[in-house]
Amino acid sequence: MSDLLSPILYVMEDESEAFWCFAALMERMAPNFHRDQNGMHSQLLAISKVFVTDWPYMLVAYFFTISEDVL
């Protein structure tokens, strides 16, 4: 979690404000940490749709050749 807290703590001037900002972030990201990882899978599915619709076809094809798990 330090990789998430460090930028917040760097930007915020008050440590208590940084704590509450971090607490709100963790509450919003809570589904990503469920045992079934359903939240993480839905985010990966959403980003794969962005890749397929917004990125050039050749780049998407390259990702599929590396690993189907990437998308």
LOFI-410834 format. One record per residue: x, y, z of N, C-alpha, C in turn; residue number from 1. Coordinates in pm, 1 decimal, always signed. Each point is the difference from the previous one (the first is absolute). Example, Ala and Ser with C-alpha at 12.3 -4.5 7.8 and 13.67 -1.06 7.14 Angstrom:
BEGIN
     n_c1     n_c2     n_c3    ca_c1    ca_c2    ca_c3     c_c1     c_c2     c_c3 resi
  +1319.0   -569.0   +780.0    -89.0   +119.0     +0.0    +90.0   +120.0     +0.0    1
    -35.0   +105.0    -72.0    +82.0   +119.0     +6.0    -77.0   +109.0    +73.0    2
//
This chain:
BEGIN
     n_c1     n_c2     n_c3    ca_c1    ca_c2    ca_c3     c_c1     c_c2     c_c3 resi
    +80.1   -119.7     +0.0    -80.1   +119.7     +0.0    +84.5   +126.4     +0.0    1
   +126.9    -14.0    +31.2    +84.4   +118.3     +5.3    +14.5    +65.0   -137.1    2
    -12.3    -79.7   -107.1     +8.7    +58.3   -133.7   -121.2    +87.0    -31.2    3
   -110.6    -23.5    +67.5   -117.5    +85.2    -15.7     +4.1   +119.9    +95.1    4
    +51.5    -22.9   +117.6     +2.0   +107.0   +100.3   +110.9   +101.8    -25.0    5
   +111.9    -42.0    -48.8   +114.5    +90.2    -17.6    -31.6   +125.2    -81.7    6
    -63.1    -12.4   -118.1    -30.4   +122.6    -74.9    -99.5    +90.5    +72.3    7
    -94.9    -60.8    +69.1    -97.8    +79.8    +75.2    +69.9    +76.3   +110.7    8
    +84.0    -68.1    +72.4    +72.1    +63.2   +110.0    +94.2   +108.1    -50.0    9
    +57.4    -19.5   -117.2    +89.9    +99.2    -58.0    -75.1   +127.6    -38.5   10
   -119.6    -16.6    -56.9    -77.1   +114.5    -48.4    -72.2    +73.4   +112.6   11
    -54.2    -74.9    +93.2    -77.4    +62.0   +108.7    +94.8    +68.5    +97.8   12
    -43.3   +112.9    +51.7    +82.8    +73.1    +95.3    -19.5    -48.6   +142.6   13
   -117.4    -50.0    +29.3    -32.1    -44.2   +135.0     -9.8   -152.3     +3.0   14
    +67.0    -61.8    +96.0     +1.8   -145.5     +8.6   -138.1    -57.9    +27.4   15
    -80.9    +69.2    +79.0   -134.5    -50.0    +28.5    -87.8     +7.2   -124.0   16
    +15.2   +103.1    -83.4    -74.6     +7.5   -125.9    +43.3   -112.0    -94.5   17
   +128.2    -29.4     -0.3    +50.8   -109.1    -83.3    -59.8   -132.9    +44.8   18
    -12.8    -18.8   +130.8    -60.0   -123.0    +52.2   -143.0    -15.5    -48.2   19
    -79.6   +106.7    +11.4   -140.9    -10.0    -39.0    -15.6    -15.6   -151.1   20
    +87.5    +59.8    -74.9     -0.4    -18.8   -144.8    +31.9   -145.7    -34.4   21
    +98.3    -55.4    +67.6    +38.1   -139.5    -20.9   -112.7    -93.5    +42.9   22
    -64.9    +31.0   +111.4   -111.3    -82.9    +47.4   -113.8     -0.6   -102.0   23
    -29.5   +116.3    -58.7   -104.9     +7.2   -102.2    +40.5    -77.7   -125.1   24
   +126.2     +7.7    -37.1    +49.4    -75.7   -115.2    -14.1   -149.5    +23.8   25
    +35.8    -45.4   +118.5    -10.4   -143.1    +31.8   -145.5    -45.0     +1.1   26
    -88.6    +85.4    +47.1   -142.2    -35.1     +0.2    -50.7    -14.2   -144.0   27
    +44.8    +90.2    -85.6    -42.5     -5.2   -140.2    +59.4   -121.0    -71.8   28
   +119.4    -39.4    +37.8    +68.6   -111.7    -65.2    -25.9   -134.5    +67.2   29
    -85.2     -3.7    +99.7    -24.6   -122.1    +77.0    -33.0   -122.5    -85.9   30
    -82.0    +13.9   -105.9    -29.5   -119.8    -81.0   +123.4    -63.2    -64.0   31
   +106.1    +76.0    -18.1   +121.8    -56.2    -58.9    +69.0    -98.6    +92.4   32
    -32.3     +3.9   +126.6    +69.5    -82.3    +97.9    -84.3   -115.2    +53.2   33
   -115.2    -24.9    -61.2    -80.4   -114.9    +41.0    +70.1   -128.5    -41.3   34
    -27.6   -104.4    +73.7    +66.1   -128.1    -24.7    -26.8    -54.1   -140.4   35
   -120.3    +24.8    -53.0    -32.5    -49.9   -134.0    +56.5    +87.0   -112.1   36
    +55.7   +115.6    +33.0    +62.1    +93.8    -93.9    -95.3    +44.9   -110.3   37
   -128.7     +2.6    +30.7    -99.6    +40.1    -98.3    +19.7   +145.5    -43.7   38
    +32.4    +88.3    +92.4    +22.2   +140.1    -33.6   +118.8    +18.3    -92.5   39
   +106.7    -72.9    +26.5   +119.0     +8.8    -83.8    -28.8    -52.0   -140.3   40
    -74.3   -109.5     -9.7    -33.9    -55.0   -131.1    -86.3    +97.2    -80.1   41
    -94.2    +67.6    +66.6    -84.3    +94.6    -73.0    +81.1   +120.0    -48.6   42
    +98.8    +44.1    +77.7    +84.6   +110.3    -45.1    +87.7    -42.9   -118.0   43
    +53.7   -119.8     +4.1    +81.0    -49.4   -111.5    -83.8    -17.2   -126.5   44
   -123.8    -43.5    +16.0    -89.7    -11.8   -115.2    -28.3   +137.9    -59.3   45
    -23.8    +98.4    +86.2    -26.8   +135.7    -48.2   +119.7    +57.1    -74.3   46
   +119.2    -19.1    +52.1   +119.2    +54.0    -66.9    +28.3    -75.3   -129.6   47
    -32.7   -128.3     -5.9    +19.0    -73.1   -125.4    -93.9    +52.5   -108.2   48
   -120.7    +42.1    +38.4    -92.5    +58.9    -97.2    +53.2   +132.9    -51.8   49
    +65.0    +77.3    +85.2    +60.7   +125.6    -44.0   +111.2    -28.2    -99.2   50
    +82.9    -98.5    +28.9   +108.3    -36.0    -91.5    -54.9    -40.0   -136.6   51
   -100.9    -82.7     +0.5    -52.4    -52.4   -125.6    -66.8   +111.1    -81.6   52
    -69.9    +92.1    +63.4    -71.9   +102.8    -76.1    +86.5   +120.9    -33.3   53
    +96.7    +33.2    +83.7    +75.4   +123.5    -18.3   +141.1    -18.7    -52.7   54
    +56.9   -116.1    +12.2   +137.7    -20.6    -43.7     +2.3    -58.1   -140.2   55
   +103.8    +26.2    -73.9     +9.4    -56.1   -135.5     -5.5   -152.4     +2.6   56
    -56.8    -54.1   -105.4    -19.8   -144.3     -9.1   +130.0    -77.7    +14.4   57
   +106.7    +47.0    -58.2   +126.7    -72.7     +5.0    +53.2    -12.5   +142.1   58
    -16.8   +103.7    +80.3    +47.3     -5.3   +137.4    -81.8    -99.7    +80.9   59
   -130.0     +0.6    -19.2    -86.0    -96.3    +69.5    +34.9   -141.8    -43.1   60
    +23.1    -19.9   -128.1    +38.7   -132.8    -48.9   +131.8    -44.1    +60.4   61
    +92.8    +93.7    +16.4   +128.2    -32.1    +62.3    -19.2    -45.6   +144.4   62
    -85.9    +70.5    +75.7    -27.2    -41.0   +137.7    -58.5   -140.4     +4.9   63
    -88.6    -31.2    -94.4    -58.6   -134.7     -1.5   +103.8   -105.7    -32.8   64
    +99.3    +33.8    -81.2   +102.2    -99.4    -31.4    +91.5    -25.0   +119.2   65
    +21.2   +102.3    +82.8    +83.9    -18.9   +118.7    -69.8    -91.8    +98.4   66
   -122.4    +34.5    +32.3    -75.3    -80.1    +96.2   -145.7    +40.7     -5.0   67
    -86.1    -96.7     -1.6   -143.0    +30.8     +1.6    -42.7    +52.1   +136.7   68
    +80.7    -22.6   +102.6    -32.1    +50.0   +133.6    +19.1   +149.8    +13.2   69
    +75.9    +60.9    -90.6    +21.7   +143.9     +4.8   -131.5    +72.7    -18.5   70
    -78.9    -44.4    -92.7   -130.1    +59.3    -24.0   -102.9    -96.0    +48.1   71
//
